[in-house]
Amino acid sequence: MNNVAPLLPLRLLQATLASVGTAAIVYSGSAAEFNYGLGYTAEYTTNINAAPRGREQDEWYNAVLARIGYADNTDTLVARLTTEVQYRDYVHDRANDETLYAVDGSAIWTLWPGLLTWTVEDSARQVRLNPTGPDAPANRAAANVFRTGPDAYFHVSRLHTLSVGARYTNLYVGESDVDNQAYSGVVRWLYQSTPQTTWSMNAERQRVEFDNRALNDNYVRNDAYLQVNNHFAQSQLVLLGGATSIDRDRGTDVRGSLARLSWSHNISSTSVFGLSASVGYQDTSFQLLGEVSAPTDPLTPIAAGSIGTDAVSADFYYNRAADMFYTLRGSRTEYRFRIHGADLDFQTTPQDRKEAGARFEFNYLYSATSTIGVFGDYLKTRFQSIRRDDEDTEFGARYGYRISRNTTLGLEARRHQRSSTDPTAEYIDNRYLFTILYSTEPLRLPTAQP
């Protein structure tokens, strides 16, 4: 079921090639950064299918992986691309052999300076199909969202600009019926009140059309909101507020408020603090596009087995979410901490739930060649439709050893445990990972495979 590589739809392949093609175009730029990696991974798990106590099955797999990273920043094109492809061979065949992949790409191409740009975004991840099910191979599928389109700018005066844009979005989720295409347009009136502050009035309209129209209801979404962006030397603030209306072809129309706050502050050259809060209607493509890194972000390895979202549905949902993070990276230490919460209210599907969690990670550069780290993750989920509470706890340790400038060996051990008011949903899984990776860019730590 999960070996999806031979069955990838043509549009998914085109989307991935579009991102890779973007990287190929910009590679000729003088500011281009390019790296790649090749590696081998072996992992042993005591409970491959996340089964309840007494029904566990152990398994281990061998995997080969390849990575590509690309970034460029010129007057014509600002772009970044991170990809990984991994093939896993399960030794005891307690899960199907599978090809996993991940893509995180974005680019802004300036066709006419100050007047016309073209944007490309692509995100490929593994997604969890059933949020109440375990995080196991049988409950995962490949997903991809691709978005592209132009933006035109008409400078009415030195401080006022009219912007008109259009986007085409394509969503693919394997083993599901949520595949769709969306066509949208946006009109913005931008006012730059100070060199650091820009106000905008925005109106967006999107038409979503599902491939399976018998099971899913096409709809038109309209958003109207006021937004302010502040960009200072040490901090950034984005604040918006407005309203959303969704008109479905067959179902009941809905209305709701739309608001977002995002603030980050560089406490020092090595530490960043940030927080965000939002309310509004979202869908699967919105969640996956939220995984896309900005073209100016640094290249960061992305694991092919990483989970992008578990809100997989053709339905849209009203989401109230909050998030706070802190990172500190010195010459020998790296510390990351995050707390988050969300309240998801679906319109028709029984996936309503409330989530609250926290994650920490601490890495220490023990020597010029050795790195050690510890990490932990906690998530409490309250399912509203089925009256069930889950608590997921994960903790572990990792060790990285640099064999040479470009070759890293990694060891990792971690334990995942789920407690639940439903005894059949409880499980414990212990995992042990070995990785050896060659990369043209030296890595401090191997990327853990889920």
N, C-alpha and C positions, 0 to 999 in steps of 0.2 A: 504493500500500500504506500509506503513512504519512499520507495525507490522511484522517484518522479522524473529523474533526468531524461530518460528516453521519451517521456510523455509531455515534455514542456510545450505549451502552446506557442505557436509562432509569434504571437504578440509579446509573450514574455521574453523569448529569445531576442526579438527586435529591441525590446526595452533595454535588456542587458547590453547588447551590442551598441546601442546608442550611447550608453554611459562609457563603454570602453572606447568607442569612436571619439567621444569628446576628449578623452585623455590622449588619444593618438594625435588629434589635431593640435592640442596645446603643447605637446612634447617638444616642438621646435622652439618654444619660447625660451628666452635666456634665463628666466627665473624658474624654470621647470625643476621639480623634484620628483624623482622616480625611484622606487624600490620594489623588490620582490623577495619572496621567501618560499622555500621548499622544506617539507618536514615529514616526520613520521610520528604517529601517536599510537599508544596502546593504553587501553583503560579496562579495568576490571570492576564490575559492579555486583553487589550481593543480591540485587533485586531489580532486574532489568525492566520488568513490567510494573513496578511499584505496586505489588500485590500485598494484601493483608498478611499479618503474621501467620505462619504455617503454610503459606502458598508461594513463598519466595522462590525465584529461580535466579541463580547466578549466571553471569555471562561476561565475556570480554571480547573486545574487538581490536583489530588492527586497522589503521587508517593512514592514508597518505594525503597530504594537503599542499595546496599551492596558493600563494598570496600575491597580490599586486597592489601597490599604492602609488598614487599619482597626484600631484598638485602643481598648480601654476598660478601666477598672479602678475598679469600684464595689463596695459591700458586697454587691450582688446578683449581679454578673456580672463576671468577669475574662475578657477575650477579645482575640484578635488574628487578623487575616486579611491575607494578602498574596497577590495574584493577578496573573497576566499572561497575556494572550492575544495571539498573534502569527500573522499570515498571511504566508507566504513564497511569492513568485512567482519560480520559477527561469526565467531568461531563455532558456537554450538547451535546456530540458526534459531535462537529463541526470539530473534527479531530479524526482519528482512534486511539484507544488505541494502545500503542506501547511499545516494549521492546527495550531499548537503552543499548549499551555497549561500553566500551572503553578498549583497551589494549595497554600498552607501556612496552615492554619487550625486554631485550637484555642480552646476556651472551657470554663469551669467556671461553671455556673449554680447559685447557692445558692437552692434552693427553700424550705428550712427551716433557718435559721442553726444551725450546729452539729449538725444531724441528717440533712439530706438534700441532696445535690448531684447535678447532671447534667453529664456530660462529653461534649464533641463534639470529634473530631479528624479532619482530612482532609488527605491529601497526594497531590498529583498531580504526576507527573514524566514525563520521557522515560526509558525504560530501554533498555539494550543487550541484545538477545535472545540473541546468541551471544557469550560472553566471548572466544572465540578469533578472532572476526571483527573487522573494522576498525570504527572509530567513524564510520560513514557513515549517511546517511539510510535506506538499505535495511536496515540492521541495528538500527533503532530502532523503538520502539512506545510508544504512550501507556499510562500506568498510573495507577491511582488506588486508594487504600485509604482507607476510611471506617470510623470506629469511634465508637460512642456507647453510653451507658448510665448508670445511676444508681449512687450510693454512699450507703448509709445508715450512720449512726454511732450506736452505743449506748454512752453514757458510764457504765461500770460504777462508776467512782470518779473522783476528781480526776486520777489518773495513768494509769488504765487505760481503754481504749476498744476496743469490738468493732466492726469495720467489715465490712459485707457489700455486695458490688457485683456487677453484671452488665454484660456487654458484648456488643454485636452488631458484627461486623466484616465488611466486604464488600470483596473484592479483585477488581479488573479489570485485566487486562493485554492490550492489543490484540495481534493476530497470534499468539496463543498459546492453550493449553488449560489454563491454570492458574487460571482464574477460580474463586473459591470464596466461601463464606459460613461464618462461624464464630460459635459461640455459647459464651460463657464465663461462669464465675462465680468469685468470689474471696472468701475469708474471711481477715481479718487481725485479729490481736490486737496492739494498739499500747500501748506502755508509754513514757511520757515521763519518763525518769530525771532529766533536767535541763531547764531552759528551752531549751537548744540541742541536746539529744540525744533522739532517739526510736528505740526498738527495736520491732521487729515480727516476729511469726511469721505466715507467709503460706502459704496453700494455694490453688492455682488449678487449675481444670479447664476444658478447651476442647475443643469438638467442631468439627472442620473437615469441611465437606461440599463437594465439587467439583461444578461444573456438568456436567463431562464425567466421569462415573463409570466409563465403560468404559476410559478411559485412565489415570485417577488413582485412588488408593486413599484413601478417607476414613480419618480417624484421630481418636483421642482423646488429648489431651496432658494430663498431670498434672505440676504443679510444686509442690514444697514447699521453702521456704527461710527462713532467718533473715536479717533486714536491719537495719542501723543507719544512721541519717541524722544527721549533725552539721552544723548551720548556725551558723557563727560570723560575726562582723562582717566578716572579711576572707577567709574560706574556707568551702568546703562539701565534705563528704565523704560518699559513699554506698558502703557495703560490704555485700555479701550473699553467702550461700553455701547450697547445697542440692543437690537432685537432681531429675532429670526422667525421666519414663517416657512413652513413646509407644506406644500400642496401635493397630495398623493393622487394618483390616477383613480384608484378605487377605494382606498381607505380614508379614515378621518383625517382632516387637516389639523396641524398643530401649530401653536405659537409659543414663543418663549423668549426669555431675556438672554443676552450674550454679553459676557464681561471677562476680561483677562487682565492680570497683573503679572509682570515679570521684572525682577530687579536683581542685578548682580553687582558686586563691588569688589574691586581688587584691594584687599586689605594691605597687601604688600606685593612685592615682585614675585613672591612664592606662594601666596595664599589668596583664595577667592571664596567669598560667601555669596549665596544667592537664595532667592525664594520666588515662588510663583503661586498663583491661585487663579482658578477659572471656573466659570459656569457656562453651560451652553450645550447645544445638540452636537453630537459627534457620530462618526461611523467608522467602519474598519479602515477605510482609506485614510481618513484623518489621523487615526492612531499610527498607522505605518509611516505616513509622511512626517509625523512628529519625530521619527527616528533618523531622518535625514540630517546630516551635518551641514552647516553653512559652508559655502565655497572657501571662506577665509579660515576655517578651523584647521588645526594641525592634523596630519594623518595619524590615525590610531588604528591598530589592528582590530579586525572585527571577526569574531568566531562564527564559523559557518553554522554551528548548531544553536546559536543564541536565539532566545525567544523574543519576538517583537511585540506581540500582543496576544491576549486571550479573549478579547472582545470581538470574536469573529461571528458576524451575523449580517444578514441583508437588512436587518432592522437598524434604525438609528436610536440613539439613547441620549438622555439628558444627563450630563456628567458634571458633578461638583467635585473639584479636585484641588489639592494643595500640596506643595512640595518645598522642602528646604534642604540645602546642601552646603557643605564646607569642604574645601580641599586645601591641602598644604603639601608642597613638594620642595624639599630642600636638597642639598647636595648628597645626603645619605639616607634621608627618610622621605616617605610619601604616606600621607594620611587622607582618607576620604570618609565622609560621613553624610548620610542622607536619611531624612524621614519624609514620609508621604502618606497621603490618604485620599480616598475617592469614594463617591457615592454614585453608582451607575443605575439609572432608571430607564429600562428598555420600554419601547412602546407596545410591542406585542409578544416578543419572545420571553420565556421565563428565565432570564439571566440576571435579574435585578440583584444587586449585592453592594455591600459596603466593605471597603478595604482600608487597612491601616498597617503600615510597616516601617521598618528601618533597616539600614545596611551600613556596615563599616568595613574598612579595609586599611590595613597598616603594612607597609613594606619597608624593609631596612636593608640598605646596601652594606652587608657585613664586611665585605672586602672588595677589592677591585674586580674580582671575578665571581663573587657569591652574593646572592640576594635571598632573604627570607621574608616571608609574609604570612599574616593571618587575616581571616575575613569571617564575617558572619552576616546572616540575613534572617529577618523575621517578618512574617506576613500573617495577619489575622483577617479572615474573610467571613463575612456574615451573609449568607444567601437568603434573600428575602422571600423568594417564591417557594422554596422547599424547606424553609426553617431549619437550616443547617449551618453550623459554625465550624470552620477549619482553622488550624494554626499550623503554619509551615515554618520550620526552623532549619537553617543550614549553617554549618560552621566548618572551618577547615584551615589547613596550613599548606604552604607551598615553598619550594626551594628552587632557585635558579642558579645554574653554574655556567659561566661563559667559558667554553672550551677554547675558543679563539675569538677574534674580534667579531666574526660574523656567525659563529655557531654557538647555540645555547642549548643546554640540557635542563630539563625541568621535571620536578617531581611534585605531586600534589595528592593530598588525602582530604576527603571531606565526608560529612555525614548529613543526610537530609532526612528529616522526620516530620511526618504529618500526624497531628492529633485532630480528632473530629468527633462531633456529637453523633456521627454515623460511623459505627465501629467498622463497617466494611470498607470505609474510605481511608482508614489509618494504615500507614506503612513506614518502614525504615529502610533506607538505602545507603550503604557505605560504598564509596568509590575511591579508586586509586589510579592515578594517572601518571604516565611516563611520556615525555615529549622530547624530541630532538629536532631542532629547527635551524636551518641556515637562512640568514637574511642579509641582504645587502646593507640594511640599516641595523646596527646593533640594538638588541632589545634587552631591557633590564629584567623582564620577567616573561616566561612563556604565557600565552593566553590560555586560560582554562577552557576545557571543552565541557559543555553541560551534558 
